[in-house]
Every structure is written in structure tokens, then in C-alpha cells.
């Protein structure tokens, strides 16, 4: 399965689908904070990626400010799925985000980070599905 196909499959998850076309950034980070498992198009652009599939291919070192903050959150968020509001560093500004430790139906665990407001000018509504489902998806 390609990275783009994996992004599309994850978009159908009940915890992620409400954020798929949002102008508000949303990321699902791996528990070890080394990479983003899923993001919407707005979140990918906040971190400098052209598409969520491109962002999913990036790896972060432990000294990266946002990765370090996500690692800290992963260690302190309750496994119960209760969200907590946190300021996440390294996203250009200190965004207040709803942070939740989640387990998806296929067993993938991660930290779901949803900003409380747009972090920058989001992609247009028409560009969001193109970026989310790129490259080469027929979705």
C-alpha cells in the first residue's frame, strides 16, 4: 500500500474523518514522535509539506521542537482517550491544541493533535481534497 493510499484509508477512521477537510490543522503523530502518521492538508502545509503524503514520509529527530513536545505529550496523555488542551511548540506559533492519545480500529496508536484555530492561511477548500488525496488517488 502506498503512503497516499494509507492516508486515504486512515481518513475513513471515525476519529480522523471530521478533520479531513478542515481549515484547522490536525495531525496524528506516532507515539515516538518520529513521524506524522496522518494529517489534513492544512496541517501538512503548516509544517512545510505540499501534501499529507509528503509529510508522512518525513522523519523528525528528538531535538526538533515539535517532535520533542509531541513525545512529552505521548508520555503524559491518559490512555483513556480523554483530551487535554496544550500549547504545542514548534508549529510556527504556540498553538493551543486539543491533544488525545488514540488507538484506531486497525491498532495504530498515536497522538491526535487538533489546533483550536487556523495556524496560518489554510489551503482553499477546493485545494484541500486535492492535497489530501494526492498523489494519484482516484478517491
Phi and psi restraints in degrees (value plus and minus 20) as a CYANA .aco file:
   2 UNK   PHI     -93.7   -53.7
   2 UNK   PSI     145.0   185.0
   3 UNK   PHI     -80.6   -40.6
   3 UNK   PSI     -62.7   -22.7
   4 UNK   PHI     -82.2   -42.2
   4 UNK   PSI     -61.2   -21.2
   5 UNK   PHI     -85.6   -45.6
   5 UNK   PSI     -56.9   -16.9
   6 UNK   PHI     -84.5   -44.5
   6 UNK   PSI     -61.8   -21.8
   7 UNK   PHI     -80.6   -40.6
   7 UNK   PSI     -64.5   -24.5
   8 UNK   PHI     -82.5   -42.5
   8 UNK   PSI     -64.7   -24.7
   9 UNK   PHI     -81.8   -41.8
   9 UNK   PSI     -63.4   -23.4
  10 UNK   PHI     -87.1   -47.1
  10 UNK   PSI     -49.1    -9.1
  11 UNK   PHI     -81.3   -41.3
  11 UNK   PSI     -45.8    -5.8
  12 UNK   PHI     -96.6   -56.6
  12 UNK   PSI     -33.2     6.8
  13 UNK   PHI     -82.8   -42.8
  13 UNK   PSI     117.5   157.5
  14 UNK   PHI     -79.2   -39.2
  14 UNK   PSI     -51.6   -11.6
  15 UNK   PHI     -98.0   -58.0
  15 UNK   PSI     -41.9    -1.9
  16 UNK   PHI    -124.2   -84.2
  16 UNK   PSI     -54.0   -14.0
  17 UNK   PHI     -77.2   -37.2
  17 UNK   PSI     -54.5   -14.5
  18 UNK   PHI     -83.4   -43.4
  18 UNK   PSI     -39.7     0.3
  19 UNK   PHI    -120.5   -80.5
  19 UNK   PSI     -24.5    15.5
  20 UNK   PHI     -77.8   -37.8
  20 UNK   PSI     -65.2   -25.2
  21 UNK   PHI    -124.4   -84.4
  21 UNK   PSI      -9.5    30.5
  22 UNK   PHI     -90.6   -50.6
  22 UNK   PSI     129.1   169.1
  23 UNK   PHI     -98.9   -58.9
  23 UNK   PSI     -31.5     8.5
  24 UNK   PHI    -111.8   -71.8
  24 UNK   PSI     109.7   149.7
  25 UNK   PHI     -83.6   -43.6
  25 UNK   PSI     120.1   160.1
  26 UNK   PHI    -162.1  -122.1
  26 UNK   PSI     112.4   152.4
  27 UNK   PHI    -149.8  -109.8
  27 UNK   PSI     125.9   165.9
  28 UNK   PHI    -133.1   -93.1
  28 UNK   PSI      87.2   127.2
  29 UNK   PHI    -111.5   -71.5
  29 UNK   PSI     125.4   165.4
  30 UNK   PHI     -82.3   -42.3
  30 UNK   PSI     129.6   169.6
  31 UNK   PHI     -79.2   -39.2
  31 UNK   PSI     -50.3   -10.3
  32 UNK   PHI    -105.0   -65.0
  32 UNK   PSI     -19.9    20.1
  33 UNK   PHI      41.5    81.5
  33 UNK   PSI       2.9    42.9
  34 UNK   PHI    -106.7   -66.7
  34 UNK   PSI     -36.7     3.3
  35 UNK   PHI    -181.9  -141.9
  35 UNK   PSI     143.4   183.4
  36 UNK   PHI    -115.1   -75.1
  36 UNK   PSI     104.9   144.9
  37 UNK   PHI     -98.8   -58.8
  37 UNK   PSI     -61.6   -21.6
  38 UNK   PHI    -169.2  -129.2
  38 UNK   PSI     127.9   167.9
  39 UNK   PHI    -172.8  -132.8
  39 UNK   PSI     142.8   182.8
  40 UNK   PHI    -108.1   -68.1
  40 UNK   PSI     153.5   193.5
  41 UNK   PHI     -83.2   -43.2
  41 UNK   PSI     -56.7   -16.7
  42 UNK   PHI     -83.3   -43.3
  42 UNK   PSI     -64.8   -24.8
  43 UNK   PHI     -84.8   -44.8
  43 UNK   PSI     -58.9   -18.9
  44 UNK   PHI     -81.1   -41.1
  44 UNK   PSI     -63.5   -23.5
  45 UNK   PHI     -87.6   -47.6
  45 UNK   PSI     -52.5   -12.5
  46 UNK   PHI     -79.8   -39.8
  46 UNK   PSI     -58.2   -18.2
  47 UNK   PHI    -110.4   -70.4
  47 UNK   PSI     -16.9    23.1
  48 UNK   PHI      73.5   113.5
  48 UNK   PSI      -9.3    30.7
  49 UNK   PHI    -115.0   -75.0
  49 UNK   PSI     128.4   168.4
  50 UNK   PHI     -93.5   -53.5
  50 UNK   PSI     -53.2   -13.2
  51 UNK   PHI    -162.8  -122.8
  51 UNK   PSI     140.8   180.8
  52 UNK   PHI     -79.8   -39.8
  52 UNK   PSI     -55.2   -15.2
  53 UNK   PHI     -83.7   -43.7
  53 UNK   PSI     -60.3   -20.3
  54 UNK   PHI     -83.0   -43.0
  54 UNK   PSI     -66.0   -26.0
  55 UNK   PHI     -80.5   -40.5
  55 UNK   PSI     -59.3   -19.3
  56 UNK   PHI     -82.4   -42.4
  56 UNK   PSI     -41.6    -1.6
  57 UNK   PHI    -106.1   -66.1
  57 UNK   PSI     -29.7    10.3
  58 UNK   PHI    -100.4   -60.4
  58 UNK   PSI     128.0   168.0
  59 UNK   PHI    -139.5   -99.5
  59 UNK   PSI     121.6   161.6
  60 UNK   PHI    -134.6   -94.6
  60 UNK   PSI     117.6   157.6
  61 UNK   PHI    -103.3   -63.3
  61 UNK   PSI     139.3   179.3
  62 UNK   PHI     -83.6   -43.6
  62 UNK   PSI     -39.5     0.5
  63 UNK   PHI    -109.1   -69.1
  63 UNK   PSI     -21.5    18.5
  64 UNK   PHI     -89.8   -49.8
  64 UNK   PSI     110.5   150.5
  65 UNK   PHI     -76.4   -36.4
  65 UNK   PSI     -65.5   -25.5
  66 UNK   PHI     -90.1   -50.1
  66 UNK   PSI     -60.2   -20.2
  67 UNK   PHI     -83.3   -43.3
  67 UNK   PSI     -60.6   -20.6
  68 UNK   PHI     -83.5   -43.5
  68 UNK   PSI     -59.8   -19.8
  69 UNK   PHI     -88.3   -48.3
  69 UNK   PSI     -61.2   -21.2
  70 UNK   PHI     -84.6   -44.6
  70 UNK   PSI     -60.6   -20.6
  71 UNK   PHI     -80.9   -40.9
  71 UNK   PSI     -61.8   -21.8
  72 UNK   PHI     -81.6   -41.6
  72 UNK   PSI     -64.2   -24.2
  73 UNK   PHI     -84.1   -44.1
  73 UNK   PSI     -63.1   -23.1
  74 UNK   PHI     -78.0   -38.0
  74 UNK   PSI     -54.7   -14.7
  75 UNK   PHI     -96.3   -56.3
  75 UNK   PSI     -41.4    -1.4
  76 UNK   PHI    -132.6   -92.6
  76 UNK   PSI     -35.4     4.6
  77 UNK   PHI     -92.9   -52.9
  77 UNK   PSI     120.5   160.5
  78 UNK   PHI     -88.4   -48.4
  78 UNK   PSI     125.1   165.1
  79 UNK   PHI     -89.6   -49.6
  79 UNK   PSI     -31.4     8.6
  80 UNK   PHI     -90.2   -50.2
  80 UNK   PSI     -32.5     7.5
  81 UNK   PHI      69.5   109.5
  81 UNK   PSI     -14.5    25.5
  82 UNK   PHI     -91.1   -51.1
  82 UNK   PSI     113.1   153.1
  83 UNK   PHI    -106.0   -66.0
  83 UNK   PSI     139.6   179.6
  84 UNK   PHI    -159.2  -119.2
  84 UNK   PSI     119.5   159.5
  85 UNK   PHI    -101.2   -61.2
  85 UNK   PSI     110.4   150.4
  86 UNK   PHI    -161.3  -121.3
  86 UNK   PSI     130.6   170.6
  87 UNK   PHI    -108.8   -68.8
  87 UNK   PSI     100.1   140.1
  88 UNK   PHI    -121.2   -81.2
  88 UNK   PSI     100.0   140.0
  89 UNK   PHI    -100.8   -60.8
  89 UNK   PSI     137.0   177.0
  90 UNK   PHI      69.2   109.2
  90 UNK   PSI     -11.0    29.0
  91 UNK   PHI    -125.6   -85.6
  91 UNK   PSI       8.9    48.9
  92 UNK   PHI      70.3   110.3
  92 UNK   PSI     -66.2   -26.2
  93 UNK   PHI    -155.2  -115.2
  93 UNK   PSI     147.3   187.3
  94 UNK   PHI    -102.5   -62.5
  94 UNK   PSI      72.1   112.1
  95 UNK   PHI     -98.7   -58.7
  95 UNK   PSI     119.8   159.8
  96 UNK   PHI    -102.5   -62.5
  96 UNK   PSI     106.0   146.0
  97 UNK   PHI    -150.8  -110.8
  97 UNK   PSI     129.4   169.4
  98 UNK   PHI    -105.1   -65.1
  98 UNK   PSI     100.5   140.5
  99 UNK   PHI    -138.5   -98.5
  99 UNK   PSI     110.2   150.2
 100 UNK   PHI    -160.3  -120.3
 100 UNK   PSI     115.1   155.1
 101 UNK   PHI    -103.6   -63.6
 101 UNK   PSI     103.4   143.4
 102 UNK   PHI    -145.8  -105.8
 102 UNK   PSI     134.0   174.0
 103 UNK   PHI    -144.2  -104.2
 103 UNK   PSI     100.3   140.3
 104 UNK   PHI    -102.2   -62.2
 104 UNK   PSI     150.3   190.3
 105 UNK   PHI     -82.1   -42.1
 105 UNK   PSI     -46.5    -6.5
 106 UNK   PHI    -109.5   -69.5
 106 UNK   PSI     -10.8    29.2
 107 UNK   PHI      71.0   111.0
 107 UNK   PSI     -24.3    15.7
 108 UNK   PHI     -86.3   -46.3
 108 UNK   PSI     109.4   149.4
 109 UNK   PHI    -129.4   -89.4
 109 UNK   PSI     126.7   166.7
 110 UNK   PHI    -190.2  -150.2
 110 UNK   PSI    -195.6  -155.6
 111 UNK   PHI    -132.1   -92.1
 111 UNK   PSI      94.0   134.0
 112 UNK   PHI    -106.5   -66.5
 112 UNK   PSI     100.7   140.7
 113 UNK   PHI    -139.4   -99.4
 113 UNK   PSI      96.7   136.7
 114 UNK   PHI    -143.2  -103.2
 114 UNK   PSI      98.8   138.8
 115 UNK   PHI     -86.2   -46.2
 115 UNK   PSI     133.8   173.8
 116 UNK   PHI    -106.3   -66.3
 116 UNK   PSI     -28.5    11.5
 117 UNK   PHI    -178.7  -138.7
 117 UNK   PSI     141.7   181.7
 118 UNK   PHI     -80.3   -40.3
 118 UNK   PSI     118.8   158.8
 119 UNK   PHI    -106.9   -66.9
 119 UNK   PSI     -42.5    -2.5
 120 UNK   PHI    -182.0  -142.0
 120 UNK   PSI    -192.7  -152.7
 121 UNK   PHI     -87.8   -47.8
 121 UNK   PSI      95.8   135.8
 122 UNK   PHI     -95.6   -55.6
 122 UNK   PSI     140.2   180.2
 123 UNK   PHI     -79.4   -39.4
 123 UNK   PSI     133.9   173.9
 124 UNK   PHI     -82.0   -42.0
 124 UNK   PSI     139.3   179.3
 125 UNK   PHI     -77.5   -37.5
 125 UNK   PSI     -58.5   -18.5
 126 UNK   PHI     -88.4   -48.4
 126 UNK   PSI     -50.5   -10.5
 127 UNK   PHI    -101.2   -61.2
 127 UNK   PSI     -43.7    -3.7
 128 UNK   PHI     -80.5   -40.5
 128 UNK   PSI     -68.2   -28.2
 129 UNK   PHI     -87.0   -47.0
 129 UNK   PSI     -54.9   -14.9
 130 UNK   PHI     -80.2   -40.2
 130 UNK   PSI     -63.8   -23.8
 131 UNK   PHI     -92.2   -52.2
 131 UNK   PSI     -62.3   -22.3
 132 UNK   PHI     -81.6   -41.6
 132 UNK   PSI     -63.1   -23.1
 133 UNK   PHI    -116.1   -76.1
 133 UNK   PSI     -12.0    28.0
 134 UNK   PHI     -98.9   -58.9
 134 UNK   PSI     137.6   177.6
 135 UNK   PHI    -113.0   -73.0
 135 UNK   PSI     128.0   168.0
 136 UNK   PHI      48.0    88.0
 136 UNK   PSI       1.8    41.8
 137 UNK   PHI    -104.5   -64.5
 137 UNK   PSI     130.7   170.7
 138 UNK   PHI    -125.0   -85.0
 138 UNK   PSI      -4.9    35.1
